[in-house]
Amino acid sequence: MTLIIKYFGMVAEASCKKEEVLEFNNLPVQNLRNDLLKKYPRLATVDFKIAVNQSFVNDNFVLTGSEEVALLPPFAGG
Amino acid sequence: MKDKKIKNSLVEGPITPEKIGTSIAHHQVKTNIGAHDIFLGQVRADEIDGKIVTAIDYSAYDEMANKVFDEIREAAFEKFDLTCGHIYHSKGIVKAGEICLFVFTSSKHRQMAFDATRFITEEIKIKVPVFGKEIFEDDSFQWKTNQ
C-alpha cells in the first residue's frame, strides 16, 4: 500500500520535504507520527496536527493505504 | 466525492482594491440586496525583536483550504439569511499594507451581513490550513501563528 505524505510550512522546513510516498500496511496514525519523528528529529520542535484525506483524525485512526496524509503546523490565515 | 465543484478561494499575491471594487460592482444587478458587509485583512509592518515585517509569504494546503472555505461558506448560509457570500485569501507574497483576506457578505438587512462576516472571518482564522512566513527587512523570517 502506498501513502502520500505532505508537509507544510514549518513542518516542511523541519523535514526538508514537501511530499513523499511511503509503503506500509495497516498503520495507526500514532505509529506513523512516531516513525516520522524518528526519521526527522527536527519535527519534535514543531507543533503539528495530522489530517487524512483533508480531515483531522485522532492518533488511533488506522491508515489502510492510498490515503493522503498531511502534517499541518499552526494556521496563520486571515 | 466530486458531486460538487469547489470554488477556488485562493488568489495569487495580494487582493487588489480593483478586485474588491469589481466584486462590489457585480452585485449591483442583485437588487434584492439591501446590505453588504466587507472584512479586509491587511498585512501589518509589525516590529518583532527590533526588526520590521516587510511582507508575509502565505502557503496553503490548497485542496483542504478550499474545502474548508467552502464548508465555512455553507455554514454561514445555514446560520444567516444571506443573498451572497464570498471569500478570497492570498497565497504567495503579500507586502505590508496590502490586502490578504477579503470576506464579502450580502443580505437584505445589515444585521445578518455583519454577523455573517464576523462568523466567516473567525472561522477562517481557526480552521483553514493557510501558513504564513513573516519576512523581515534583512530577509530573515519567522512563522506566524494565529492566536
gemmi code that builds the backbone of each chain (N, CA, C; Angstrom):
import gemmi

chains = {
    "A": [
        ("MET", (0.843, -1.199, 0.000), (0.000, 0.000, 0.000), (0.875, 1.245, 0.000)),
        ("THR", (0.435, 2.234, -0.695), (1.233, 3.453, -0.717), (0.460, 4.607, -0.075)),
        ("LEU", (1.227, 5.459, 0.539), (0.664, 6.572, 1.290), (1.406, 7.829, 0.864)),
        ("ILE", (0.638, 8.859, 0.522), (1.280, 10.133, 0.183), (1.321, 10.991, 1.443)),
        ("ILE", (2.500, 11.474, 1.798), (2.627, 12.354, 2.972), (2.984, 13.751, 2.477)),
        ("LYS", (2.222, 14.740, 2.916), (2.506, 16.123, 2.524), (2.923, 16.927, 3.748)),
        ("TYR", (3.904, 17.795, 3.542), (4.420, 18.612, 4.641), (4.212, 20.083, 4.297)),
        ("PHE", (3.833, 20.866, 5.298), (3.546, 22.283, 5.041), (4.254, 23.192, 6.041)),
        ("GLY", (4.501, 24.414, 5.599), (5.020, 25.474, 6.469), (6.253, 25.037, 7.240)),
        ("MET", (6.228, 25.280, 8.553), (7.419, 24.963, 9.352), (7.658, 23.463, 9.470)),
        ("VAL", (6.633, 22.657, 9.184), (6.830, 21.201, 9.157), (7.694, 20.826, 7.945)),
        ("ALA", (7.413, 21.450, 6.810), (8.192, 21.193, 5.593), (9.639, 21.642, 5.800)),
        ("GLU", (9.788, 22.720, 6.556), (11.136, 23.216, 6.830), (11.899, 22.213, 7.709)),
        ("ALA", (11.187, 21.633, 8.693), (11.829, 20.693, 9.621), (12.175, 19.368, 8.940)),
        ("SER", (11.338, 18.931, 7.996), (11.599, 17.645, 7.330), (12.418, 17.843, 6.051)),
        ("CYS", (12.557, 19.097, 5.621), (13.223, 19.422, 4.345), (12.537, 18.716, 3.176)),
        ("LYS", (11.249, 18.507, 3.290), (10.485, 17.835, 2.216), (9.119, 18.464, 2.108)),
        ("LYS", (8.565, 18.433, 0.900), (7.191, 18.905, 0.723), (6.244, 17.726, 0.603)),
        ("GLU", (6.778, 16.639, 0.076), (5.927, 15.479, -0.183), (6.785, 14.232, -0.313)),
        ("GLU", (6.264, 13.084, 0.125), (6.937, 11.815, -0.139), (5.911, 10.690, -0.146)),
        ("VAL", (6.320, 9.566, -0.685), (5.429, 8.406, -0.748), (6.031, 7.306, 0.111)),
        ("LEU", (5.228, 6.731, 1.020), (5.707, 5.650, 1.882), (4.921, 4.376, 1.590)),
        ("GLU", (5.585, 3.251, 1.831), (4.949, 1.939, 1.649), (4.677, 1.340, 3.017)),
        ("PHE", (3.497, 0.782, 3.239), (3.189, 0.175, 4.536), (1.844, -0.538, 4.462)),
        ("ASN", (1.502, -1.209, 5.569), (0.190, -1.859, 5.689), (-0.430, -1.546, 7.045)),
        ("ASN", (-1.724, -1.235, 7.074), (-2.483, -1.003, 8.311), (-1.694, -0.312, 9.427)),
        ("LEU", (-1.507, 0.945, 9.266), (-0.670, 1.696, 10.185), (-1.506, 2.708, 10.977)),
        ("PRO", (-1.530, 2.593, 12.313), (-2.217, 3.639, 13.079), (-1.471, 4.972, 12.937)),
        ("VAL", (-2.215, 6.058, 12.960), (-1.603, 7.380, 12.807), (-0.513, 7.614, 13.866)),
        ("GLN", (-0.762, 7.098, 15.084), (0.233, 7.254, 16.161), (1.588, 6.670, 15.740)),
        ("ASN", (1.561, 5.477, 15.110), (2.816, 4.841, 14.684), (3.498, 5.636, 13.579)),
        ("LEU", (2.669, 6.165, 12.665), (3.228, 6.986, 11.589), (3.918, 8.213, 12.194)),
        ("ARG", (3.234, 8.819, 13.164), (3.795, 10.004, 13.819), (5.168, 9.657, 14.435)),
        ("ASN", (5.220, 8.517, 15.153), (6.484, 8.119, 15.791), (7.575, 7.841, 14.758)),
        ("ASP", (7.180, 7.165, 13.665), (8.151, 6.860, 12.603), (8.727, 8.138, 12.018)),
        ("LEU", (7.826, 9.112, 11.781), (8.281, 10.362, 11.151), (9.163, 11.166, 12.111)),
        ("LEU", (8.830, 11.109, 13.406), (9.659, 11.822, 14.397), (11.071, 11.217, 14.461)),
        ("LYS", (11.139, 9.905, 14.257), (12.452, 9.238, 14.233), (13.233, 9.641, 12.976)),
        ("LYS", (12.506, 9.657, 11.870), (13.132, 9.959, 10.582), (13.568, 11.426, 10.507)),
        ("TYR", (12.750, 12.305, 11.053), (13.031, 13.758, 11.009), (13.044, 14.314, 12.434)),
        ("PRO", (14.174, 14.186, 13.144), (14.208, 14.606, 14.558), (13.769, 16.055, 14.770)),
        ("ARG", (13.980, 16.918, 13.771), (13.602, 18.331, 13.954), (12.083, 18.529, 14.080)),
        ("LEU", (11.315, 17.520, 13.646), (9.851, 17.614, 13.777), (9.416, 17.733, 15.230)),
        ("ALA", (10.250, 17.222, 16.139), (9.914, 17.268, 17.564), (9.819, 18.701, 18.074)),
        ("THR", (10.430, 19.640, 17.349), (10.417, 21.034, 17.797), (9.209, 21.799, 17.243)),
        ("VAL", (8.393, 21.105, 16.407), (7.274, 21.775, 15.740), (5.954, 21.208, 16.240)),
        ("ASP", (5.003, 22.116, 16.474), (3.664, 21.700, 16.860), (2.896, 21.398, 15.564)),
        ("PHE", (2.438, 20.172, 15.378), (1.689, 19.888, 14.148), (0.531, 18.922, 14.388)),
        ("LYS", (-0.475, 19.003, 13.514), (-1.604, 18.077, 13.553), (-1.582, 17.261, 12.261)),
        ("ILE", (-2.244, 16.105, 12.300), (-2.263, 15.245, 11.118), (-3.674, 15.189, 10.529)),
        ("ALA", (-3.754, 15.455, 9.231), (-5.016, 15.332, 8.508), (-4.915, 14.155, 7.546)),
        ("VAL", (-5.996, 13.387, 7.437), (-6.058, 12.276, 6.489), (-7.184, 12.587, 5.504)),
        ("ASN", (-6.841, 12.561, 4.231), (-7.805, 12.938, 3.185), (-8.506, 14.255, 3.534)),
        ("GLN", (-7.708, 15.206, 3.996), (-8.140, 16.597, 4.235), (-9.074, 16.781, 5.415)),
        ("SER", (-9.090, 15.814, 6.339), (-9.838, 16.000, 7.592), (-8.943, 15.560, 8.738)),
        ("PHE", (-9.093, 16.240, 9.893), (-8.283, 15.851, 11.044), (-8.767, 14.517, 11.601)),
        ("VAL", (-7.802, 13.689, 12.016), (-8.136, 12.398, 12.635), (-7.376, 12.296, 13.958)),
        ("ASN", (-7.822, 11.400, 14.846), (-7.039, 11.200, 16.067), (-5.987, 10.121, 15.829)),
        ("ASP", (-5.114, 9.939, 16.824), (-3.954, 9.064, 16.646), (-4.313, 7.587, 16.519)),
        ("ASN", (-5.550, 7.222, 16.886), (-5.956, 5.807, 16.781), (-6.404, 5.432, 15.371)),
        ("PHE", (-6.632, 6.428, 14.544), (-7.097, 6.172, 13.179), (-6.104, 5.273, 12.439)),
        ("VAL", (-6.618, 4.213, 11.800), (-5.725, 3.274, 11.118), (-5.719, 3.555, 9.610)),
        ("LEU", (-4.526, 3.802, 9.104), (-4.349, 4.062, 7.669), (-4.293, 2.723, 6.951)),
        ("THR", (-5.085, 2.579, 5.908), (-5.104, 1.296, 5.201), (-4.410, 1.365, 3.846)),
        ("GLY", (-3.967, 2.554, 3.462), (-3.292, 2.693, 2.177), (-4.080, 3.596, 1.255)),
        ("SER", (-3.355, 4.211, 0.328), (-3.951, 5.110, -0.665), (-4.524, 6.408, -0.071)),
        ("GLU", (-4.257, 6.641, 1.216), (-4.724, 7.904, 1.776), (-3.709, 9.013, 1.524)),
        ("GLU", (-4.225, 10.241, 1.580), (-3.329, 11.392, 1.535), (-3.229, 11.930, 2.968)),
        ("VAL", (-2.011, 11.937, 3.469), (-1.776, 12.379, 4.844), (-1.052, 13.718, 4.794)),
        ("ALA", (-1.463, 14.653, 5.650), (-0.785, 15.950, 5.672), (-0.400, 16.310, 7.094)),
        ("LEU", (0.809, 16.805, 7.249), (1.283, 17.289, 8.542), (1.158, 18.808, 8.536)),
        ("LEU", (0.271, 19.323, 9.417), (-0.078, 20.735, 9.355), (0.356, 21.489, 10.617)),
        ("PRO", (1.203, 22.495, 10.454), (1.596, 23.336, 11.582), (0.471, 24.321, 11.914)),
        ("PRO", (0.624, 25.141, 12.978), (-0.437, 26.098, 13.315), (-0.795, 26.996, 12.129)),
        ("PHE", (-2.085, 27.332, 12.048), (-2.586, 28.124, 10.919), (-2.308, 29.609, 11.114)),
        ("ALA", (-2.221, 30.323, 10.007), (-1.912, 31.759, 10.065), (-2.726, 32.551, 9.041)),
        ("GLY", (-3.882, 32.003, 8.649), (-4.688, 32.693, 7.645), (-5.398, 33.914, 8.217)),
        ("GLY", (-5.844, 34.762, 7.318), (-6.638, 35.918, 7.736), (-5.855, 37.186, 7.893)),
    ],
    "B": [
        ("MET", (-17.485, 11.777, -4.133), (-16.581, 12.808, -3.633), (-16.719, 14.103, -4.437)),
        ("LYS", (-16.822, 13.923, -5.791), (-16.773, 15.137, -6.615), (-18.143, 15.502, -7.177)),
        ("ASP", (-19.198, 15.406, -6.316), (-20.522, 15.737, -6.830), (-20.710, 17.247, -6.920)),
        ("LYS", (-19.813, 17.976, -6.287), (-19.954, 19.430, -6.287), (-18.589, 20.048, -6.569)),
        ("LYS", (-18.578, 21.025, -7.462), (-17.307, 21.658, -7.775), (-16.996, 22.690, -6.690)),
        ("ILE", (-15.827, 22.571, -6.099), (-15.465, 23.511, -5.034), (-14.731, 24.704, -5.634)),
        ("LYS", (-15.179, 25.863, -5.236), (-14.639, 27.115, -5.753), (-13.216, 27.335, -5.234)),
        ("ASN", (-12.374, 27.931, -6.068), (-11.029, 28.266, -5.605), (-11.057, 29.634, -4.931)),
        ("SER", (-10.800, 29.649, -3.631), (-10.815, 30.908, -2.871), (-9.425, 31.508, -2.742)),
        ("LEU", (-8.414, 30.795, -3.268), (-7.030, 31.276, -3.107), (-6.613, 32.118, -4.303)),
        ("VAL", (-6.032, 33.257, -4.008), (-5.643, 34.226, -5.031), (-4.119, 34.377, -4.954)),
        ("GLU", (-3.466, 34.357, -6.109), (-2.006, 34.519, -6.102), (-1.650, 35.992, -5.833)),
        ("GLY", (-0.866, 36.233, -4.796), (-0.445, 37.599, -4.465), (-1.533, 38.366, -3.723)),
        ("PRO", (-1.323, 39.686, -3.573), (-2.288, 40.490, -2.814), (-3.644, 40.575, -3.511)),
        ("ILE", (-4.685, 40.862, -2.714), (-6.016, 41.123, -3.274), (-6.072, 42.622, -3.541)),
        ("THR", (-6.278, 42.983, -4.793), (-6.175, 44.396, -5.153), (-7.470, 45.142, -4.838)),
        ("PRO", (-7.351, 46.449, -4.531), (-8.564, 47.261, -4.348), (-9.462, 47.204, -5.586)),
        ("GLU", (-8.862, 47.028, -6.776), (-9.651, 46.943, -8.012), (-10.540, 45.699, -7.999)),
        ("LYS", (-9.971, 44.585, -7.522), (-10.760, 43.332, -7.453), (-11.950, 43.528, -6.510)),
        ("ILE", (-11.692, 44.218, -5.406), (-12.749, 44.444, -4.417), (-13.838, 45.339, -5.038)),
        ("GLY", (-13.410, 46.374, -5.735), (-14.347, 47.291, -6.401), (-15.177, 46.582, -7.457)),
        ("THR", (-14.503, 45.738, -8.243), (-15.200, 44.994, -9.300), (-16.232, 44.049, -8.688)),
        ("SER", (-15.828, 43.420, -7.577), (-16.721, 42.481, -6.907), (-17.985, 43.199, -6.408)),
        ("ILE", (-17.814, 44.395, -5.875), (-18.980, 45.185, -5.428), (-19.864, 45.506, -6.643)),
        ("ALA", (-19.221, 45.918, -7.732), (-19.970, 46.297, -8.940), (-20.827, 45.133, -9.454)),
        ("HIS", (-20.275, 43.889, -9.366), (-21.008, 42.712, -9.843), (-22.322, 42.496, -9.100)),
        ("HIS", (-22.424, 43.075, -7.903), (-23.633, 42.848, -7.103), (-24.711, 43.909, -7.325)),
        ("GLN", (-24.409, 44.889, -8.180), (-25.397, 45.962, -8.361), (-26.638, 45.514, -9.128)),
        ("VAL", (-26.503, 44.355, -9.829), (-27.677, 43.823, -10.540), (-28.592, 43.048, -9.587)),
        ("LYS", (-28.053, 42.706, -8.411), (-28.856, 41.927, -7.456), (-29.598, 42.887, -6.531)),
        ("THR", (-30.763, 43.302, -6.990), (-31.451, 44.394, -6.300), (-32.295, 43.941, -5.104)),
        ("ASN", (-32.202, 42.632, -4.763), (-32.838, 42.195, -3.510), (-31.890, 42.383, -2.321)),
        ("ILE", (-30.652, 42.766, -2.622), (-29.674, 43.015, -1.555), (-29.883, 44.428, -1.009)),
        ("GLY", (-29.901, 44.531, 0.342), (-30.018, 45.854, 0.959), (-28.806, 46.218, 1.787)),
        ("ALA", (-27.927, 45.209, 2.033), (-26.767, 45.473, 2.890), (-25.596, 44.587, 2.489)),
        ("HIS", (-24.451, 45.197, 2.294), (-23.208, 44.450, 2.090), (-22.344, 44.679, 3.311)),
        ("ASP", (-21.559, 43.682, 3.676), (-20.539, 43.907, 4.700), (-19.253, 43.268, 4.208)),
        ("ILE", (-18.142, 43.967, 4.491), (-16.841, 43.521, 3.992), (-15.840, 43.505, 5.128)),
        ("PHE", (-15.057, 42.412, 5.202), (-13.894, 42.417, 6.085), (-12.662, 42.294, 5.206)),
        ("LEU", (-11.675, 43.165, 5.458), (-10.405, 43.091, 4.734), (-9.282, 42.876, 5.733)),
        ("GLY", (-8.496, 41.843, 5.490), (-7.299, 41.626, 6.308), (-6.126, 42.268, 5.593)),
        ("GLN", (-5.325, 43.017, 6.337), (-4.178, 43.725, 5.750), (-2.907, 43.313, 6.492)),
        ("VAL", (-1.817, 43.183, 5.778), (-0.545, 42.770, 6.400), (0.070, 43.953, 7.149)),
        ("ARG", (0.347, 43.713, 8.431), (0.920, 44.760, 9.302), (2.437, 44.728, 9.255)),
        ("ALA", (3.037, 45.914, 9.331), (4.502, 46.004, 9.442), (4.877, 45.940, 10.920)),
        ("ASP", (4.642, 44.784, 11.539), (4.958, 44.617, 12.969), (6.442, 44.745, 13.213)),
        ("GLU", (6.781, 45.235, 14.401), (8.192, 45.214, 14.807), (8.374, 44.068, 15.788)),
        ("ILE", (9.245, 43.127, 15.448), (9.488, 41.962, 16.303), (10.982, 41.889, 16.596)),
        ("ASP", (11.333, 41.982, 17.857), (12.746, 41.983, 18.285), (13.578, 42.979, 17.473)),
        ("GLY", (13.024, 44.150, 17.287), (13.768, 45.225, 16.614), (13.771, 45.156, 15.090)),
        ("LYS", (13.119, 44.123, 14.525), (13.083, 44.010, 13.055), (11.652, 44.214, 12.556)),
        ("ILE", (11.538, 44.874, 11.402), (10.216, 45.195, 10.864), (9.781, 44.152, 9.832)),
        ("VAL", (8.525, 43.714, 9.948), (7.953, 42.791, 8.947), (7.689, 43.575, 7.660)),
        ("THR", (8.224, 43.075, 6.549), (8.001, 43.766, 5.270), (6.948, 43.056, 4.414)),
        ("ALA", (6.748, 41.763, 4.682), (5.776, 41.004, 3.882), (5.454, 39.698, 4.593)),
        ("ILE", (4.351, 39.073, 4.193), (4.074, 37.699, 4.620), (4.019, 36.833, 3.372)),
        ("ASP", (4.732, 35.701, 3.448), (4.701, 34.735, 2.350), (3.725, 33.628, 2.762)),
        ("TYR", (2.532, 33.627, 2.151), (1.497, 32.646, 2.502), (1.635, 31.385, 1.660)),
        ("SER", (1.447, 30.240, 2.322), (1.330, 28.981, 1.588), (0.089, 28.282, 2.134)),
        ("ALA", (-0.387, 27.286, 1.429), (-1.617, 26.627, 1.873), (-1.634, 25.180, 1.424)),
        ("TYR", (-2.395, 24.383, 2.139), (-2.747, 23.041, 1.692), (-4.001, 23.291, 0.833)),
        ("ASP", (-3.762, 23.588, -0.439), (-4.805, 24.141, -1.313), (-6.134, 23.377, -1.280)),
        ("GLU", (-6.043, 22.054, -1.475), (-7.281, 21.267, -1.605), (-8.095, 21.336, -0.312)),
        ("MET", (-7.387, 21.190, 0.825), (-8.107, 21.223, 2.106), (-8.586, 22.637, 2.406)),
        ("ALA", (-7.752, 23.636, 2.099), (-8.136, 25.031, 2.356), (-9.422, 25.364, 1.591)),
        ("ASN", (-9.475, 24.995, 0.323), (-10.674, 25.296, -0.470), (-11.895, 24.529, 0.033)),
        ("LYS", (-11.650, 23.300, 0.482), (-12.747, 22.503, 1.048), (-13.279, 23.183, 2.316)),
        ("VAL", (-12.368, 23.646, 3.169), (-12.789, 24.267, 4.431), (-13.434, 25.639, 4.170)),
        ("PHE", (-12.879, 26.415, 3.229), (-13.527, 27.694, 2.865), (-14.975, 27.420, 2.446)),
        ("ASP", (-15.158, 26.367, 1.658), (-16.489, 26.020, 1.167), (-17.411, 25.622, 2.319)),
        ("GLU", (-16.884, 24.836, 3.269), (-17.689, 24.420, 4.428), (-18.088, 25.638, 5.270)),
        ("ILE", (-17.145, 26.580, 5.420), (-17.430, 27.782, 6.219), (-18.517, 28.610, 5.528)),
        ("ARG", (-18.401, 28.738, 4.207), (-19.398, 29.498, 3.449), (-20.779, 28.823, 3.574)),
        ("GLU", (-20.791, 27.492, 3.443), (-22.058, 26.753, 3.578), (-22.655, 26.948, 4.967)),
        ("ALA", (-21.812, 26.887, 5.994), (-22.278, 27.054, 7.377), (-22.850, 28.459, 7.566)),
        ("ALA", (-22.222, 29.452, 6.950), (-22.718, 30.830, 7.063), (-24.092, 30.958, 6.414)),
        ("PHE", (-24.276, 30.293, 5.256), (-25.581, 30.346, 4.583), (-26.670, 29.664, 5.412)),
        ("GLU", (-26.270, 28.621, 6.173), (-27.249, 27.938, 7.028), (-27.629, 28.783, 8.235)),
        ("LYS", (-26.633, 29.458, 8.799), (-26.857, 30.226, 10.037), (-27.526, 31.570, 9.791)),
        ("PHE", (-27.201, 32.196, 8.660), (-27.643, 33.565, 8.424), (-28.428, 33.645, 7.109)),
        ("ASP", (-29.290, 34.632, 7.041), (-30.121, 34.794, 5.852), (-29.351, 35.642, 4.824)),
        ("LEU", (-28.461, 34.957, 4.091), (-27.585, 35.677, 3.163), (-28.059, 35.552, 1.719)),
        ("THR", (-27.768, 36.568, 0.940), (-28.003, 36.511, -0.500), (-26.730, 36.031, -1.190)),
        ("CYS", (-25.578, 36.560, -0.733), (-24.279, 36.192, -1.300), (-23.233, 36.113, -0.202)),
        ("GLY", (-22.213, 35.301, -0.462), (-21.080, 35.236, 0.459), (-19.839, 34.843, -0.313)),
        ("HIS", (-18.792, 35.642, -0.208), (-17.558, 35.359, -0.945), (-16.352, 35.438, -0.020)),
        ("ILE", (-15.384, 34.572, -0.283), (-14.147, 34.576, 0.492), (-12.978, 34.497, -0.489)),
        ("TYR", (-11.996, 35.377, -0.318), (-10.752, 35.288, -1.083), (-9.586, 35.438, -0.122)),
        ("HIS", (-8.608, 34.559, -0.245), (-7.406, 34.644, 0.598), (-6.166, 34.562, -0.288)),
        ("SER", (-5.178, 35.349, 0.040), (-3.946, 35.363, -0.758), (-3.071, 34.150, -0.517)),
        ("LYS", (-2.279, 33.854, -1.556), (-1.162, 32.914, -1.452), (0.064, 33.641, -1.970)),
        ("GLY", (1.247, 33.232, -1.533), (2.464, 33.895, -2.006), (2.724, 35.177, -1.218)),
        ("ILE", (3.533, 36.045, -1.818), (3.995, 37.233, -1.101), (2.936, 38.332, -1.072)),
        ("VAL", (2.647, 38.823, 0.124), (1.785, 39.997, 0.293), (2.559, 40.992, 1.159)),
        ("LYS", (2.835, 42.155, 0.601), (3.647, 43.141, 1.307), (2.838, 43.849, 2.399)),
        ("ALA", (3.554, 44.412, 3.362), (2.893, 45.180, 4.421), (2.042, 46.269, 3.769)),
        ("GLY", (0.823, 46.415, 4.255), (-0.092, 47.412, 3.692), (-0.999, 46.861, 2.619)),
        ("GLU", (-0.689, 45.659, 2.118), (-1.545, 45.065, 1.082), (-2.584, 44.140, 1.733)),
        ("ILE", (-3.627, 43.842, 0.962), (-4.757, 43.043, 1.463), (-4.506, 41.548, 1.211)),
        ("CYS", (-4.735, 40.746, 2.275), (-4.522, 39.298, 2.168), (-5.819, 38.503, 2.339)),
        ("LEU", (-6.867, 39.145, 2.846), (-8.143, 38.440, 3.029), (-9.302, 39.376, 2.696)),
        ("PHE", (-10.250, 38.862, 1.935), (-11.431, 39.619, 1.521), (-12.662, 38.749, 1.782)),
        ("VAL", (-13.460, 39.142, 2.773), (-14.711, 38.453, 3.077), (-15.830, 39.420, 2.741)),
        ("PHE", (-16.789, 38.967, 1.939), (-17.818, 39.855, 1.404), (-19.169, 39.157, 1.539)),
        ("THR", (-20.049, 39.690, 2.389), (-21.375, 39.096, 2.549), (-22.453, 40.107, 2.180)),
        ("SER", (-23.566, 39.591, 1.683), (-24.679, 40.443, 1.278), (-25.975, 39.842, 1.779)),
        ("SER", (-26.864, 40.735, 2.222), (-28.144, 40.289, 2.754), (-29.198, 41.364, 2.504)),
        ("LYS", (-30.420, 41.069, 2.926), (-31.469, 42.077, 2.783), (-31.209, 43.231, 3.745)),
        ("HIS", (-30.810, 42.852, 4.984), (-30.625, 43.867, 6.036), (-29.255, 43.718, 6.693)),
        ("ARG", (-28.800, 44.793, 7.321), (-27.419, 44.875, 7.796), (-27.008, 43.811, 8.820)),
        ("GLN", (-27.929, 43.479, 9.773), (-27.504, 42.646, 10.897), (-26.965, 41.287, 10.448)),
        ("MET", (-27.659, 40.655, 9.504), (-27.241, 39.345, 9.014), (-25.866, 39.423, 8.332)),
        ("ALA", (-25.668, 40.504, 7.570), (-24.382, 40.655, 6.884), (-23.257, 40.877, 7.896)),
        ("PHE", (-23.486, 41.742, 8.882), (-22.473, 41.979, 9.933), (-22.100, 40.664, 10.615)),
        ("ASP", (-23.133, 39.932, 11.067), (-22.902, 38.709, 11.842), (-22.197, 37.646, 10.998)),
        ("ALA", (-22.606, 37.542, 9.737), (-22.022, 36.519, 8.863), (-20.544, 36.818, 8.590)),
        ("THR", (-20.228, 38.069, 8.370), (-18.830, 38.436, 8.095), (-17.945, 38.085, 9.284)),
        ("ARG", (-18.439, 38.418, 10.483), (-17.668, 38.100, 11.687), (-17.493, 36.586, 11.830)),
        ("PHE", (-18.581, 35.846, 11.641), (-18.538, 34.390, 11.750), (-17.520, 33.804, 10.768)),
        ("ILE", (-17.617, 34.210, 9.513), (-16.731, 33.659, 8.479), (-15.265, 33.981, 8.808)),
        ("THR", (-15.010, 35.219, 9.183), (-13.626, 35.638, 9.452), (-13.035, 34.855, 10.628)),
        ("GLU", (-13.814, 34.707, 11.699), (-13.314, 33.968, 12.874), (-13.079, 32.496, 12.521)),
        ("GLU", (-13.964, 31.914, 11.744), (-13.816, 30.517, 11.344), (-12.552, 30.317, 10.494)),
        ("ILE", (-12.296, 31.258, 9.605), (-11.109, 31.162, 8.747), (-9.842, 31.115, 9.595)),
        ("LYS", (-9.787, 32.001, 10.589), (-8.596, 32.068, 11.460), (-8.290, 30.721, 12.111)),
        ("ILE", (-9.367, 30.006, 12.506), (-9.186, 28.764, 13.270), (-9.021, 27.537, 12.365)),
        ("LYS", (-9.775, 27.509, 11.257), (-9.950, 26.222, 10.564), (-9.226, 26.035, 9.234)),
        ("VAL", (-8.762, 27.124, 8.602), (-8.245, 26.963, 7.243), (-6.719, 26.763, 7.254)),
        ("PRO", (-6.251, 25.683, 6.597), (-4.817, 25.410, 6.594), (-4.024, 26.331, 5.648)),
        ("VAL", (-3.853, 27.549, 6.135), (-3.021, 28.543, 5.449), (-1.885, 28.877, 6.416)),
        ("PHE", (-0.677, 28.948, 5.872), (0.507, 29.167, 6.706), (1.196, 30.446, 6.255)),
        ("GLY", (1.816, 31.140, 7.200), (2.397, 32.433, 6.843), (3.790, 32.610, 7.411)),
        ("LYS", (4.685, 33.062, 6.545), (6.060, 33.319, 6.945), (6.232, 34.833, 6.977)),
        ("GLU", (6.497, 35.399, 8.150), (6.724, 36.848, 8.235), (8.159, 37.128, 7.825)),
        ("ILE", (8.305, 37.960, 6.793), (9.637, 38.236, 6.259), (10.091, 39.620, 6.723)),
        ("PHE", (11.322, 39.690, 7.224), (11.856, 40.953, 7.735), (12.728, 41.646, 6.692)),
        ("GLU", (13.073, 42.910, 7.029), (13.875, 43.737, 6.102), (15.171, 43.047, 5.651)),
        ("ASP", (15.791, 42.291, 6.575), (17.085, 41.665, 6.251), (16.907, 40.274, 5.625)),
        ("ASP", (15.680, 39.957, 5.150), (15.347, 38.665, 4.515), (15.306, 37.488, 5.487)),
        ("SER", (15.510, 37.728, 6.789), (15.275, 36.651, 7.750), (13.750, 36.518, 7.894)),
        ("PHE", (13.300, 35.447, 8.550), (11.850, 35.262, 8.670), (11.484, 34.518, 9.934)),
        ("GLN", (10.195, 34.564, 10.270), (9.657, 33.695, 11.321), (8.255, 33.263, 10.910)),
        ("TRP", (7.828, 32.093, 11.421), (6.494, 31.592, 11.084), (5.453, 32.265, 11.953)),
        ("LYS", (4.394, 32.708, 11.326), (3.306, 33.377, 12.023), (2.306, 32.312, 12.491)),
        ("THR", (1.693, 32.558, 13.660), (0.671, 31.660, 14.185), (-0.522, 32.477, 14.646)),
        ("ASN", (-1.716, 32.069, 14.250), (-2.917, 32.792, 14.705), (-3.142, 32.569, 16.190)),
        ("GLN", (-3.611, 33.626, 16.860), (-3.859, 33.494, 18.304), (-5.310, 33.140, 18.578)),
    ],
}
model = gemmi.Model(1)
for chain_id, residues in chains.items():
    chain = gemmi.Chain(chain_id)
    for i, (resn, *xyz) in enumerate(residues, 1):
        res = gemmi.Residue()
        res.name, res.seqid = resn, gemmi.SeqId(i, " ")
        for name, pos in zip(("N", "CA", "C"), xyz):
            atom = gemmi.Atom()
            atom.name, atom.element = name, gemmi.Element(name[0])
            atom.pos, atom.b_iso = gemmi.Position(*pos), 0.0
            res.add_atom(atom)
        chain.add_residue(res)
    model.add_chain(chain)
structure = gemmi.Structure()
structure.add_model(model)
structure.setup_entities()
